[in-house]
Amino acid sequence: MRNLMIAALALSALATGPLALAQERTPSPPGAEVYIISPKDGATVHNPVLVQFGLKGMGVAPAGVKFDNTGHHHLLVDSEAPADASAPLPATDKIVHFGKGQTETTLTLKPGKHTLQLLLADPNHVPHQPPVISKKITITVAP
């Protein structure tokens, strides 16, 4: 029984960790666009920072729910988009998942400059093909 539990944990880690296996990517419709409504690029803000997500040409569905032309948001905080877009996005402090279909969040960030970028993904947290990714914005959090 112990070996079965260890094997299950190892498989779970492979499915969600940095060594996650590549998966078939869900197509995104032509013209689909994700963007940050607020804050605006270059804004100086105070904590907590309200981040509102915008989406054109697609709909939002929770993780695990498959509908054509839908996805859920992932917010990249002070990081680059993953080089391998065929693997599920890991959940980290730099890649924040919104698997319940949320379209906004509040963040508490250290004072200083930060970058924010949205990336839409399919029910399995795999970015669409082609990727639906926003322009990266830079904000400054005031002390």
N, C-alpha and C positions, 0 to 999 in steps of 0.2 A: 504494500500500500504506500509506503514511504517513497519508493522509487517512482510510482505512478504520479504522486503529488509533485515530485521534483521534475519529472518529465513535463507535466502540465504547466508548471511555472516557467520552465525553459521555453516551451513553445509560446507561451503568452509573452514573454520578454522578446522573443524574436519577432512577433507580430507587431509590437508597438515600440520597440527600442531602436537604437541607432543601426542595428543590423537587420531591420525589417525587410522582408522580402518584397521585391518588385511585384506590382499587381497591374492588371489591365486597367488602362485609364479610361474614364468616362469622357465622351466628347462634350465640348462646350459649344453652344450655338454661335454662329457668326455675330459679331458685334457685342457680345456679352462684356459687361464692364463692371468692376467693383471699384469703389472709391471711398475715401474718408470725407464725410460731410463736415465734421468738426472734430478736433480743432483744425484751423486752416494752417497750411504750410507757412512756416516762419513765425507762428503765433508765440507769444509769451503767455503762459498759463500758470495757475496755482493748483495745488493738490486739493481734493482729488480731481483728476483730469477726466472729463467726460469725453469719450470717443464714440462718435456715431458713425455707423456703417451705411453706405449706399450701394445699390445694386441695380443695374439696368440689363434687360434682356434675359434674365433668369429669375428664378424664385428661390426662396430659402426653405429648406426642410431640415429637420433634426438629423444628426448623425444616425446611421443605421436605417433611415427611411429613404427608399429609392423611388423617386419620381423623375421623369424626364426633365431636363433643363433646370435642375435644382442643385443646391449644395448648401454648405454651411461655412461660416466665416472662421478664419484663423488670423490672429493679429500677430505680426512679427514685430517685436520690440527690440530695438537696437541690434538687429541681426539681418543677415542676408537671406534671400530666398534659398531653399535647399537646392543643392546642385543636382540631386537625383529626384526629379518630380514624379517618378514612377513608384516611389515607396510611400507608405503612410507617413504623415507628418507626426513627429513625436510631440508629446505634450511636455513642454519645458517652461521655465520662467521667461524664455525668449520667444516661444511659439505658444500663444494662448489660444486654446480651443473654445469654440462656442457651439458645442454639439447639441444644445437644446434649441438652436435656431435663433439665438439672441442677435439683435441688430444694434446693440450699443453696450458699453461697459464703462465703469469708472476704474481708473488706475491710480495708484499712488507711486510716483516716481521720484527718485532722488533729484534735488535741484541740479540744473544744468541742461545741456542739450541732449535730446533723444530723437531717435527716428522711429516712425510707425509706418507699417505697410500691411495691407490686407491681402490674403490669399484664400480664394474659395476652394473647397474640396468636396469630393463626393461622399456618399454614406460611409465609406471606409477610410476617410481622412486622406485620400489620395488626390492631389491636384488634378484638375481637368486637363484635357488635351484639346486645343492649346490652353495653357494656364490662364486663369482669370485672376489677375494680380493688379493691385492698384499701384499708382505712382507712390514712391516713398516720400513721406513728408518729414520735415525736421521741426521740432518744437523746442522751446526753452521753458523749463519749469523754474519759476521764481522761488527763491528761498522763503 
